[in-house]
């Protein structure tokens, strides 16, 4: 029989597969100056390893980035000379870390609930999401898409070198002048909600703008009104005609547009979030933003929406009369009696999503003193008493 030639190897030379060991010993790798193939091992893939799902790794990275931003903002406020600013910085780090225990004497099952303390800081993403969700629900109850169309309007001005309270008030007055113009009246706008936002760019400094929800009778707002709004806004600001106007719509679970407006459509209008990651490493900018927006209502209503954002007496009474969901089913929030203050290290999140005190808290001890000289604000809503693991996973113990 004739000699049979061997087939050429399927794996080309120079690939990441380990080469065959020559007769003389160990093959030379590329990193050692040789020309052999690279040996792919677990240790030289990457210096950073994460055991788990990709979504969990991304969530952890986002949480770490959030904490670094909050820590920088908190330390910038604490290093300032003002006592209230120092307290605001401390409360930012304490947000959601302390709980007031409420006891219900009439409960047959001796139920106790933990109510978290919130900082309500303009830099806190947890408080921003909580307040934004409340406003979204109130606006959704106000919308009537059978009679009205709803539009999303964005007004901008040229970037500012310095962010001050006087400049923000001037921006609000300019928007008031636009609402009082003939173009606004001819458009038939009934009312809406607007929010103030200022983002930071290292090159252009502060970029202030307004997000506005407009309510108009169905079919009354035509395309030519956008050009009229631009001309009027340029006349008011003398240097800016950048306006964006689009009709609002909802998003389905599959990401498709739908006519029915949902809470995701309103998130941009009343999101309350502060994009502090761009300037958190500059203490002077943090103080500048804090002092400019201190005591400023970030979201306000006008026209037909007046009074739709605030809580009324009926809503407060309705909350206090809500059942707490205890074993006996008879207890209401108005029957609660405060009986203790506890740190998050003394609590645990149970499988049903409810946070309760640990039975044996030997593994950790709380700080020596609770939040002083003043405690952060306390939210009494039942929906805020139970933390979802995803909402508090980023916060530190």
C-alpha positions as CSV (number, residue, x, y, z in Angstrom):
1,X,0.0,0.0,0.0
2,X,1.1,3.6,-0.7
3,X,1.8,6.1,2.0
4,X,-1.1,8.2,3.2
5,X,-0.4,11.9,3.7
6,X,-1.7,13.5,6.9
7,X,-4.3,16.2,6.7
8,X,-3.4,19.8,7.6
9,X,-4.5,20.8,11.1
10,X,-8.0,22.5,11.2
11,X,-6.8,25.1,13.7
12,X,-4.6,27.7,12.0
13,X,-1.3,28.6,13.6
14,X,-1.3,31.7,15.8
15,X,-4.7,31.1,17.2
16,X,-5.6,31.2,21.0
17,X,-5.5,27.4,21.3
18,X,-2.5,25.8,23.2
19,X,0.1,24.5,20.8
20,X,1.4,21.0,20.8
21,X,4.4,20.5,23.1
22,X,7.6,20.1,21.1
23,X,10.1,17.3,21.8
24,X,12.5,19.8,23.4
25,X,10.2,20.9,26.2
26,X,7.6,23.8,26.9
27,X,6.6,25.9,23.9
28,X,7.5,29.7,23.9
29,X,4.5,32.0,24.3
30,X,4.0,35.4,22.8
31,X,4.3,37.2,26.1
32,X,7.8,35.7,26.7
33,X,9.2,36.8,23.4
34,X,8.5,33.6,21.5
35,X,6.4,33.0,18.5
36,X,4.1,30.3,19.8
37,X,0.4,30.5,20.3
38,X,-1.1,32.3,23.3
39,X,-2.2,29.9,26.1
40,X,-5.7,31.0,27.2
41,X,-6.0,30.4,31.0
42,X,-8.5,31.6,33.6
43,X,-5.9,33.9,35.3
44,X,-4.9,35.9,32.3
45,X,-8.4,36.6,30.9
46,X,-8.9,39.7,33.0
47,X,-7.8,41.1,36.4
48,X,-11.5,41.6,37.3
49,X,-13.7,38.5,37.8
50,X,-17.4,38.4,38.7
51,X,-19.2,35.2,39.6
52,X,-22.8,35.4,38.6
53,X,-25.2,36.7,35.9
54,X,-24.2,39.6,33.6
55,X,-27.2,41.7,34.7
56,X,-26.1,41.3,38.3
57,X,-22.6,42.5,37.4
58,X,-23.9,45.5,35.6
59,X,-26.2,46.3,38.5
60,X,-23.3,46.1,41.0
61,X,-21.2,48.4,38.8
62,X,-24.1,51.0,38.7
63,X,-24.5,50.8,42.4
64,X,-20.8,51.3,43.1
65,X,-20.8,54.3,40.7
66,X,-23.9,55.7,42.5
67,X,-22.3,55.4,45.9
68,X,-19.1,57.1,44.8
69,X,-21.2,60.0,43.4
70,X,-23.2,60.3,46.6
71,X,-20.1,60.1,48.8
72,X,-18.4,62.9,46.9
73,X,-21.5,65.1,47.1
74,X,-21.9,64.4,50.8
75,X,-18.3,65.2,51.6
76,X,-18.5,68.4,49.6
77,X,-21.6,69.5,51.6
78,X,-20.0,68.5,54.9
79,X,-16.8,70.5,54.2
80,X,-18.8,73.7,53.6
81,X,-19.0,76.3,56.3
82,X,-22.8,76.3,56.6
83,X,-24.4,74.1,59.3
84,X,-27.5,73.3,57.3
85,X,-25.3,72.2,54.3
86,X,-23.3,69.9,56.6
87,X,-26.5,68.4,58.0
88,X,-27.8,67.9,54.4
89,X,-24.6,66.0,53.6
90,X,-25.0,63.8,56.6
91,X,-28.6,63.1,55.9
92,X,-27.7,62.1,52.4
93,X,-25.6,59.2,53.6
94,X,-28.2,58.3,56.3
95,X,-31.1,58.0,53.8
96,X,-32.9,54.7,54.4
97,X,-30.4,53.6,57.1
98,X,-32.7,54.4,60.1
99,X,-36.2,53.1,60.8
100,X,-38.9,54.2,63.3
101,X,-40.7,51.2,64.7
102,X,-44.5,51.6,65.0
103,X,-46.6,49.6,67.4
104,X,-50.3,48.9,67.0
105,X,-51.8,48.3,70.5
106,X,-55.1,47.2,69.2
107,X,-53.6,44.5,67.0
108,X,-54.4,41.0,68.1
109,X,-51.3,39.6,66.5
110,X,-49.1,42.3,68.2
111,X,-47.9,43.6,64.8
112,X,-45.0,46.1,64.5
113,X,-43.9,47.9,61.4
114,X,-40.7,49.7,60.5
115,X,-41.0,53.1,58.8
116,X,-37.8,54.4,57.0
117,X,-36.4,57.9,57.4
118,X,-35.7,59.7,54.1
119,X,-33.4,62.6,53.4
120,X,-35.4,64.2,50.6
121,X,-32.2,65.5,49.2
122,X,-32.0,66.9,45.6
123,X,-29.1,64.6,45.0
124,X,-30.6,61.3,46.4
125,X,-31.8,59.0,43.6
126,X,-33.9,56.9,46.0
127,X,-35.9,59.9,47.2
128,X,-36.1,61.3,43.6
129,X,-37.7,58.0,42.4
130,X,-40.1,57.9,45.4
131,X,-41.3,61.5,44.9
132,X,-41.4,61.1,41.1
133,X,-43.6,58.0,41.3
134,X,-46.1,59.9,43.5
135,X,-46.3,62.8,41.1
136,X,-46.7,60.5,38.1
137,X,-49.7,58.8,39.7
138,X,-51.4,62.2,40.4
139,X,-50.8,63.4,36.9
140,X,-52.1,60.2,35.4
141,X,-55.3,60.6,37.3
142,X,-55.7,64.1,35.9
143,X,-55.2,63.1,32.2
144,X,-58.2,62.8,30.0
145,X,-57.1,61.6,26.5
146,X,-60.7,61.4,25.2
147,X,-61.0,65.2,25.3
148,X,-57.4,66.5,25.2
149,X,-54.0,65.9,23.4
150,X,-50.8,66.0,25.4
151,X,-47.5,67.3,24.2
152,X,-43.9,67.4,25.6
153,X,-42.2,70.7,25.2
154,X,-38.5,71.4,25.9
155,X,-37.3,75.0,26.3
156,X,-33.6,75.8,26.5
157,X,-31.4,78.8,26.9
158,X,-27.7,79.4,26.3
159,X,-25.4,77.8,28.8
160,X,-24.5,79.7,32.0
161,X,-21.1,80.2,33.5
162,X,-22.5,80.3,37.0
163,X,-25.7,78.7,38.4
164,X,-27.5,81.0,40.8
165,X,-31.0,81.3,42.3
166,X,-31.5,84.6,40.6
167,X,-30.8,83.0,37.2
168,X,-33.3,80.2,37.8
169,X,-36.0,82.7,38.9
170,X,-35.3,84.6,35.7
171,X,-35.8,81.5,33.6
172,X,-39.1,80.9,35.3
173,X,-40.2,84.5,34.6
174,X,-39.3,84.0,30.9
175,X,-41.5,80.9,30.8
176,X,-44.2,83.0,32.4
177,X,-43.8,85.6,29.6
178,X,-44.2,82.8,27.0
179,X,-47.4,81.6,28.7
180,X,-48.8,85.2,28.6
181,X,-48.0,85.7,24.8
182,X,-50.6,85.7,22.1
183,X,-49.0,82.6,20.4
184,X,-49.7,80.6,23.6
185,X,-53.3,81.7,23.8
186,X,-53.9,81.1,20.1
187,X,-52.6,77.5,20.5
188,X,-55.4,76.8,22.9
189,X,-53.2,75.4,25.7
190,X,-55.3,74.7,28.7
191,X,-52.5,74.0,31.3
192,X,-49.8,71.5,32.2
193,X,-46.8,70.8,34.4
194,X,-43.2,72.0,34.1
195,X,-40.0,71.0,35.7
196,X,-36.6,72.8,36.0
197,X,-33.4,71.0,35.3
198,X,-29.7,72.1,34.9
199,X,-27.1,69.7,33.6
200,X,-23.4,70.2,33.7
201,X,-20.8,70.1,30.9
202,X,-17.2,70.8,31.7
203,X,-16.8,72.7,28.4
204,X,-20.1,74.7,28.5
205,X,-20.7,74.7,32.2
206,X,-24.4,74.8,33.2
207,X,-27.1,74.0,30.7
208,X,-30.5,75.0,32.1
209,X,-33.8,73.9,30.5
210,X,-37.5,73.3,31.1
211,X,-39.5,70.1,30.5
212,X,-43.2,70.9,30.0
213,X,-46.3,68.8,29.7
214,X,-49.0,70.6,27.7
215,X,-52.7,69.9,27.6
216,X,-54.6,71.1,24.6
217,X,-58.0,70.3,23.1
218,X,-57.8,67.4,20.6
219,X,-56.6,68.5,17.2
220,X,-56.1,72.1,18.1
221,X,-52.2,72.3,18.2
222,X,-50.9,72.4,14.6
223,X,-47.3,72.1,13.4
224,X,-47.0,75.8,12.5
225,X,-47.3,76.7,16.2
226,X,-43.7,75.4,16.7
227,X,-42.3,78.1,14.5
228,X,-44.3,80.7,16.3
229,X,-43.1,79.5,19.7
230,X,-39.5,79.6,18.5
231,X,-39.8,83.2,17.3
232,X,-41.5,84.3,20.6
233,X,-39.0,82.4,22.7
234,X,-36.1,84.1,20.8
235,X,-37.7,87.5,21.4
236,X,-38.0,86.8,25.2
237,X,-34.6,85.3,25.8
238,X,-32.8,87.4,23.0
239,X,-30.3,84.6,22.4
240,X,-32.1,81.2,22.2
241,X,-34.7,79.7,19.8
242,X,-34.0,76.0,20.6
243,X,-37.4,74.4,21.2
244,X,-38.5,70.8,20.9
245,X,-42.1,69.9,20.7
246,X,-43.5,66.3,20.3
247,X,-46.6,64.5,21.0
248,X,-46.6,62.3,24.1
249,X,-47.2,58.5,23.9
250,X,-46.9,55.4,26.0
251,X,-44.5,52.5,25.6
252,X,-45.7,48.9,25.7
253,X,-43.8,46.0,27.3
254,X,-42.3,45.2,23.9
255,X,-41.1,48.7,23.4
256,X,-43.7,49.8,20.9
257,X,-45.5,53.1,20.9
258,X,-49.1,53.3,22.0
259,X,-51.5,56.2,22.2
260,X,-52.3,55.6,25.9
261,X,-49.9,57.6,28.1
262,X,-48.3,55.7,30.9
263,X,-46.0,56.6,33.8
264,X,-42.9,56.1,31.7
265,X,-44.0,58.9,29.4
266,X,-44.2,61.3,32.4
267,X,-40.8,60.3,33.9
268,X,-38.9,63.0,32.1
269,X,-41.3,65.7,33.2
270,X,-41.3,64.9,36.9
271,X,-38.2,62.7,37.4
272,X,-36.7,64.9,40.1
273,X,-33.3,63.3,39.4
274,X,-30.1,65.3,39.6
275,X,-27.3,64.2,37.2
276,X,-24.6,64.9,39.8
277,X,-22.0,62.4,38.4
278,X,-20.7,65.1,36.0
279,X,-19.7,67.5,38.8
280,X,-19.6,65.5,42.0
281,X,-15.8,65.5,42.0
282,X,-15.9,69.4,42.1
283,X,-17.0,70.5,45.6
284,X,-17.5,74.1,44.4
285,X,-19.9,73.0,41.7
286,X,-21.8,70.8,44.2
287,X,-22.3,73.8,46.5
288,X,-23.2,76.0,43.6
289,X,-26.0,73.6,42.5
290,X,-27.2,73.0,46.1
291,X,-27.5,76.8,46.9
292,X,-29.1,77.6,43.5
293,X,-31.9,74.9,43.9
294,X,-32.4,75.1,47.6
295,X,-36.1,75.6,48.4
296,X,-36.9,75.6,44.7
297,X,-39.9,73.6,43.6
298,X,-38.5,71.5,40.8
299,X,-41.9,70.6,39.4
300,X,-44.9,73.0,39.3
301,X,-48.3,73.1,37.7
302,X,-50.1,75.8,35.8
303,X,-53.5,76.4,34.2
304,X,-55.9,73.5,34.4
305,X,-53.4,71.4,36.4
306,X,-53.2,73.8,39.3
307,X,-53.5,71.9,42.6
308,X,-53.0,68.5,41.0
309,X,-49.4,68.0,42.3
310,X,-50.0,68.7,46.0
311,X,-51.6,66.5,48.7
312,X,-55.0,67.6,49.9
313,X,-56.7,66.8,53.2
314,X,-58.8,64.0,51.7
315,X,-55.7,62.2,50.4
316,X,-54.0,62.5,53.8
317,X,-57.1,61.2,55.6
318,X,-57.3,58.3,53.1
319,X,-53.7,57.3,53.8
320,X,-54.2,57.4,57.6
321,X,-57.3,55.2,57.2
322,X,-55.5,52.5,55.1
323,X,-55.1,49.1,56.7
324,X,-51.6,48.0,57.6
325,X,-52.1,44.4,56.4
326,X,-51.7,42.7,59.7
327,X,-52.9,39.3,60.8
328,X,-56.1,40.5,62.3
329,X,-56.9,42.8,59.4
330,X,-58.4,45.6,61.5
331,X,-55.5,47.9,62.3
332,X,-55.0,51.2,60.4
333,X,-52.0,53.5,60.2
334,X,-53.7,56.2,62.3
335,X,-53.6,53.7,65.3
336,X,-49.8,53.5,65.2
337,X,-47.6,54.5,68.3
338,X,-43.9,55.1,67.8
339,X,-41.8,52.8,70.1
340,X,-38.2,52.8,69.0
341,X,-35.5,53.9,66.5
342,X,-33.3,51.3,64.8
343,X,-30.4,51.1,62.4
344,X,-30.6,49.1,59.2
345,X,-27.9,46.7,60.6
346,X,-30.4,45.7,63.3
347,X,-33.0,44.7,60.7
348,X,-33.4,42.2,58.0
349,X,-35.4,41.9,54.8
350,X,-37.6,38.8,54.8
351,X,-38.6,36.7,51.8
352,X,-42.0,38.3,51.6
353,X,-40.4,41.7,51.1
354,X,-41.1,43.0,54.6
355,X,-38.4,44.5,56.7
356,X,-38.4,43.5,60.4
357,X,-36.0,43.5,63.4
358,X,-33.5,40.7,63.7
359,X,-34.2,38.1,66.3
360,X,-30.6,37.9,67.3
361,X,-28.4,40.8,66.2
362,X,-25.0,39.6,67.4
363,X,-23.3,39.9,64.0
364,X,-23.4,43.7,63.8
365,X,-24.0,46.7,66.0
366,X,-25.6,50.1,65.1
367,X,-23.8,53.4,65.3
368,X,-23.6,55.0,68.7
369,X,-26.1,57.8,68.1
370,X,-29.1,58.2,65.8
371,X,-29.4,61.1,63.3
372,X,-29.0,64.4,65.1
373,X,-29.5,67.3,65.6
374,X,-32.6,66.7,63.4
375,X,-34.0,63.5,62.0
376,X,-34.7,63.2,58.3
377,X,-38.3,63.3,57.1
378,X,-40.4,60.3,57.7
379,X,-42.8,59.0,55.0
380,X,-46.0,57.3,56.3
381,X,-47.2,55.8,53.1
382,X,-47.7,52.1,53.2
383,X,-46.0,51.5,49.9
384,X,-42.8,53.1,51.2
385,X,-42.6,50.9,54.3
386,X,-41.4,47.9,52.4
387,X,-38.0,48.0,50.6
388,X,-37.5,45.9,47.5
389,X,-34.1,44.4,47.4
390,X,-33.2,46.0,44.1
391,X,-34.0,49.5,45.5
392,X,-31.7,49.2,48.5
393,X,-29.0,47.0,47.1
394,X,-26.8,50.0,46.1
395,X,-26.9,51.6,49.5
396,X,-24.2,50.8,52.1
397,X,-24.6,49.5,55.6
